[in-house]
């Protein structure tokens, strides 16, 4: 036996790579991302609830100063608009602003590099922000109802109304944050959105007070329709296009989810 053949290195076998997949792996990743996201967000959760409550109840009370006399019907309209005002900043402002900050800090790319399906990561964000939207919304409603002495007639319709409204705010806000690459542009868009919603959206005042063309614009936007479905679950108000509003909101949920899915699927 020659020295060369005796000392020749043994060929190395290629390492076996096992790709993890399947529904079990997805749910395990989803649970892990829930713990991870909650750990990152829990220090900001109380502040978000406070901002929501101040935005909803505070703006509802401020609008009351614009009227020389607050009638019972007007007080009911303002108070039942407070939950919608509370939902909007969390989904359409704070969520995109949080994603923009993660992009600046570099943590956004880190989260996307984790060994978990990106659909599980997105679903974790949807669920956590939807749950976080509820406490501030309820507190805003209670504060506005107390301020105006309104007696609510809560029906079971409020459950799907609150859920789909929160889901619209989260899906559209998250999709907007993902598709806009520049954090600066994201902040500009969200600030302009808040300005438009507070001044020109018929949430705490009747839509009949708007010009016809502006009302037609709001019929296809989510804000006015969010106010319709939530108000219909809190008060006995007839003549509201509730079914149409649910269909419009459902279309916005699909659009926001599709935008998120497209960005998640095409981003490297």
N, C-alpha and C positions, 0 to 999 in steps of 0.2 A: 504494500500500500504506500503510495507516494505521500510526501508531506503535504503536497498541494491539495490532494483529494481529501486528506484527513482533516485539514484545517479549513476547508471550504465552508463558508457560512451557509446555514440552512435557509432555504427560501422562506420569507415571511408571508404569511397569509394575510389577505386583506381584512381589515377590521370589519366586524359585522355591525351594521348600523340598523337599529330598530326604530322605525318611525311610529310614533305614538299617534293613534287616531281612534275614532269611534265615539259613540255617544257617551260612554262611561268616562273617557278621557276629557271630553268637552265639559261635562258637569263637574268633574274634579277641578279642571282649570277655572271654571266659572266660580266655584266656591273659593278657590285660592285668590282669584282676582277680587272677589267681594271683600275678603279679609284685607288684602293689600290696599284696595281703594278706600275702604273705611278707615284703615289706619292712617292714610294720608289726609283724609278729609275731616276726621272727627274733631280736630282742633278748630276748624273753621265752621263746623255745623252750627254751634250756638249763634255765631255772628250772622250766618245766613238766615237763620230763623228770625233774628231781630230785624235784619234789613227787610225781609219779606213783610213782617208785621208792620213796620214803619211805612213801607211803600203802600201796602194795601189800606190799612186803617188810616194812616196819616193823610194820604191823598184823598180818601173818601171824606174825611173830616174837613180837609181844605176846600174841596169842592162845595161843601155846605155853606162856606162863607160867601160864595158867589151869588147866592139867592137871598133876596130880602126876606122871604118867608119860606120855611120848610114845611110843606104839606105832608100828609101821611103817605100819599103815593110817591112823592118825590123822595122822601126819606127812605122808603122801601127800595126804590130804584138805586139810590146811592149805596145803601148798606149791602145790597146783594151784588153790587159791582165790585166791592172790596176784595173778595176772593180772587177774582180775575186779575185785579191790579197786583195782588200778592204773588200770583203764579208767574207773571210775565218777567220780572227781574231775575228770578232764579234760572229759568231756562234760556231766556233770550239774551241775558246780559252776563250773569255771574258764571254760568257754564262756559260760554265762549271766552270770557276774560280769563278763566282758569286755564283753559287749553292754550290760550295765547301766552300766558305766563310760563306754562310748562315748555312751550317751544323756545322761549327766550332763555330759560334756565338749562335747557337740554334734557330735562327729565321726560319730555314727550317721546323722544326717540328711544330713550332707555326702556320705557314701558312697552313700546311696540316691539322691542327686541327680546322681550321675555318669552320663554318657551311655552306659550299658551296661544290657543286660537284667537285671532283678532276679533272674531265674532263674540267670543266669550268676554273679551275685554270690553267691547262696546256694550254688550248686554249688561254687564256689571255697572257701567256708568249710567245707563238708562234707569236701572232699578234703583240705585242709590239716590240719584237726584230726584226721581219720582217720589220716593219715600220721604226725602228731605223737604219736598215741596208742601207736604200735607200739614205739618204743625203750624207753619207760618200762615198758611191759608186759613186754617181754622181760627187762629188767634185774631187775624185781621177781620174775619167775619164777626166774631164775638165782640171785638172792640167797637166796630162800626155799628152793630146792632144795639149795643149799650148806649152809644153816643146819641143815637136818634130814637131810642125807645121803640125799636121795630120788633114785632112779633113774627117770627118766621113760621112757615108751614112746610117743614122739611118732608120730602117724599123720597122713595127709593131711587128716583131718577138721579139724585145727587151723587150716588156712587159711581155709575158709569160716566156721568158728566165730569166729576172731579178727576177721575182716572184718565179719561181721554184728553181732557184739557191739559193735565200735567204731562201726559205723554207727548202731546203736540209741542209744548214748550221745550221739552227735553230733546226730542228727536230733531226738530228743526234747528234748535240752537246748537246741538252737537254737530249736525251735518254742516251747518254754516261755519262752525269753527274749524272743521276738518278741511273743507273745500277751499277756504281762504288761506293762502299760504302765509301771508304777511301778518304778524301779530298786530302791527300798527293799523293796518286796514281793518282787521277784526274789531279793534277798539273803536275806530271811527264809525263803523257800521252799527255796532251795538248802541253807541251813544246817540246816533241819529235815530235809531229805532225807538229808543225810549222817548225821545223828544216827540216823535210822530204819534206814538201810542198815547202819551199823556195829554196831548193837545187836541188830537184829531180823531181819536177812536171813541165811538159811542158806547162806553162801558158804564159810566155813572150818569149819563144823560141820554134821553131818548134819541134814537137814530133819526127820527123825523126832523130834528133840528139841523141836520146836515144838508148841504146841497145834494141834489139828486145824483150828480155824477160821483161825488165823494162817497155817498152811501152805496152806490153800485160797486165801487172799488172795495169797500169794506165787506160786501157780501161774499167775496172770494178770499178775503184775508182771514187769518185765524182769530184775531183779537175779538172782533164783534161776535163771532160765532161761539167763542168760548164763553163770553158773557151771557149769551142766550141760553146755552144748555145749563150753565151753573145757576142762573137766575130761575130757570124753570124748575129746578130741583129744590129751590129754597122758598119759593112763593107761588101762589096761585095766580099766575098772570096769563091770561088768555091771548090768543092772537099771535103768539110767537112761533116762528118757523123752526121748531125744535128738530124735526126730522131732517130738514135741509141742513141745519147747522151741524148735526152729527155727521152727515155725509161729507160736508166740506172739511170738517176736522179729521175725519178718517182719511180723506185724500191727502191732507197735510202730513199725517202720520206716515203714510206710505211714501210720500215724497221725501220726508226727512230721513226715513229708514233706508230708502233706496240710495240717497246721496251718501249716507254713511257707509253702506255696503259697497258702493262703487269706489269710494276713496280707500276703504280698507282692502278691497280686492286688487287695486291697481298700484297702491303705494309699495315701494320697495324699501 
